[in-house]
C-alpha cells in the first residue's frame, strides 16, 4: 500500500531523540580473518575469544573491564588499527570498543534500498556490499543524530557532562566530528573512565579535555590534553557527544 511507504528522503537529518522500533542492527558475523594482528576483515567483529567484554555487574566491574578491554585492544600497537597510506581507522577502533562493551555502534550500515524495506516492515539480511556497506565517521555523526536514540544513545552537550557520566556509571561515551569537506574523513573517539594513572584535563574542576582512547593519524590508548579540543578544529563542520549506559 503505497501511502504507507516510508521515503528515506523524508527522514529528518536533525537530532531525532525518538526511538524507531522498526530499525534493526546491521550486524555481520565475526570472521576468523578479523584479528588484532591483521589488517583484514575490518568490517566484521573481531574473532578472538580472549578479548574481555564489559562486565555489567556493577559500576566498578564496568570500569575495571573497560580498562582491561583498552589494554587488550592496545590501539597503539595492534596491526588492525595502524594507519596506512590510504586511511586511518578511528571508526574501526570505536566499533570494536563498543562491540565488546555490549553497545551498538555501526561499522557497516544499511544501504538506502535496504533501509526503506526495513522501515516498511520487510525482513532484510545483512550482506556486505549488497544490503550493507561500510560507514565512516562523518556518516556516523549523522547516524547518531538520526538513529542513535533507537539504539540507546543519549545526546550530551558538554565534555564535562559526558566525562562525569562515564566515570559515575561505567558507561560508553563518544565524540564524533563531521568533516567540512565532503568525502574526507571525520573523526570518532571513545571517552573512557578515568583511572588512577589516566585523567581528564580540568580547569577549575571542570573537564576541558576528557580522557579518550583513539585510532587515527596517531594512536593513543589514553590521552586528554595532548590533542586539546580536537573536535573544534576548523576541519570539522559539526560534532556531537553521545553517551550509552
ABEGO torsion letter per residue (X at the ends): XAAABBBAAABBABBBABBBAABBBBBBBBBAABBAABABGAABBBBBAABBBBBAABAAAAAAAAAAAAAAAGAAABAAABBBAABBAAAAAAAAAAAAAGBBBBABBBBAAAAAAAAAGBBBBBBBGAABBBBBAAAAAAAAAAAAAAAGBBBBABAAAAAAAAAAAGBBBBBBBBBABBGBBBBBBBBBBBBAABBBBBBGGBBABBBBBBBEABBBABBBAAAEBAAABAABABBBBBBBX
